[in-house]
Amino acid sequence: MDDLLWSVRDGIGTITLNRPDSRNAFTMAMIREWERLLRDARADDDVRVIVLTGAGDKAFCSGVDLSEISNANPDLTPLQRKSQLHDEIHRVALALEDLDKPVIASINGVAVGAGLDMALMCDMRVMSTSARVSEGYVKVGLTPGDGGAYYLPRIVGTAKALELLLTGDFLDAEEALRIGLVNRIAPPESLAAETERLARAIADHPPVTVRMIKRATYQSANTDLRTALDLISSHFAVVAATEDAAEALNAMKDKRTPQYRGR
């Protein structure tokens, strides 16, 4: 669809929110396509890393298109309002949870509310020095609707997350980097290149190993030590038996560039 673009080049898939005149606000149709792309990418061996960005240089994403949100309609019941979030907008978060390939948000401009939440649910973030981000919900009398209260404390800690959620303050790139909200920052003209450098550094490694590392990292964050060690021993055994693991070792011995097949 024109509002959501998808391209794949050398193992890196890119999703572009393509509504710059609307600050890349997303519609429900975009959400459904977004979810489909993520689920298809999960099974596509040609895709090793995914980048999410916005079109233009002013906005990454301003959240949901205001013409589509339920609180614009006072006649909707609480259940209908809940369903709009849970059954529609939350599709992207759940698809990302199922995706064991790394996802990088390239924050090219302002990210507010659900727009910031969409960046937070990615695994890593690279931010333009001209961009600003804010949860912002509290300023319009709403709770974070797209996972901000889940993701933000896990990234920056509870106290800082509460400060950002309860004030709605904007952060610039330098502060976002300082508190660990983003991994890297870059001037606007270098953002795409810096994002690609990070994506390429990951995509050039054995794809099965990368997927297992991501899986193990999130599993370990939500379990006890004994369970985490048991899981990683299984992951290690599977990865060590792959063709790519053998190729990595042989390439190191031969002092050459490895050629991975994803097996």
C-alpha positions, 0 to 999 in steps of 0.5 A: 500500500502507498501509505506503508512501503516495504523494501528488501536489500542485501538482507535488510528489510525496511518499513517506511511510514509514508504519510509525511503530510500527516506526520506519518500518523498511522491508520488501521489499514496501515496497522493491518499491513504492518502486521502482515509484513512483520509476520511474512518477514519472520518466514523470509530467509532473505530478511535478516534485519528490519528497519522501521522509519518515517518518510520525510525529515519532520516526523517519525510517527505522530501516533494514530490518525486522529480521525480514526481513534475512538475517543473522537466518537463519544457514543462508543462503549468502553468495550468498543474503545478497548477493542480498537486498541487490543484488536487493531493497534496492538497487532504490531506489538504482538507481531514484533513479540513473535519476531526473532529477527532484530528490528531497528527504529530509525527515528528521523523526526518527531515521535509522539505518543503511540508513535514513540511507543512504536519505536520503543517496541523495536529492539534498537533505536537510532535517532536524528539529532533534529528529532524529538520524542515524547510520550505525551498521552498525559497532556491529552488526558489519556494513559499510554495506549500502545505499550509505553508503560510496558516498554519504557521502564524496561529501557530507561528504568521505572523512575525515569519512565514515570517522569517521562510518562507523567510529564509528557516532556519532550526529549532531544537526541542527546538526552535520549542517548544519555538515558539509554532510550536510543542506541545511537544518534546521527545528524539528519543527513547521516541518519540513514547511513548510521542506521544501515551501519548498525543493521549491516553489522548485524545482518553480516553475522550468521542469521540463525545465531542472531535469531537465537541470541535475540530469543535468548535475551528476551527469554532470559529477561523474563525467567529465573537463572536456572531456566535461562541457563537451561534454555541457552544450553539448548539454543547453543546446541542447536546453533553449534550444529548449523552449517553457518557455525562451521563456516564461521569457524572455518572462515576464521581459521582461513582468514577469509570472509564467511559465506552464510546460508542461514542453515 
